[in-house]
Amino acid sequence: MLPAMPLAEQVAADYQMTRLSLKGHPMEFLRPVFAAEGVLSCAQTSAAKNGTKVRTAGVVLVRQRPGKGNAVFITIEDETGITNILLWARLFEMQRRPVMASRLMLVEGEVQRSKEGVVHLMASRVHDRTAELSRLSDTHKPQITLSRADEFLHPQHPRMSSHPRNVRILPKSRDFH
């Protein structure tokens, strides 16, 4: 008999294979970590008053930079919903690595609510918190590694030399440039 797979690891495996899970969301298992840091959920960010400075985190769904646009649009998701983020191009250039590499992103910024009720988080700082995803499979560390799908076959990454079954690959976000 195989040992029962913890729910968090089931969710991570579901996301690896299908980009979703009917059992839960990765952020629900990480919520205590972020809540202890004062990081709001996407629902709390959406409910915040216009002009409020907040920190929120979630799994990156989409990154978009239309044409030669002056802004990058990012959508993150957690167990409570989504947050639409706007990052001005000048700030993007200073934070390119965390913006483009994050699977799990923490964003600091100001809530902007339009008259029509559309909410955006005007980002001032982006943090790559992808490493937190390793907590979803702590019971099997160090054999299992969470990594970017496009890094798996990269010869410059020695950590990728393990057997493919020992690697948890989170899907890439759907990016449009």
Order of alpha helices (4+ residues) and beta strands (2+ residues): alpha-alpha-alpha-beta-beta-beta-alpha-alpha-beta-beta-beta-beta-beta
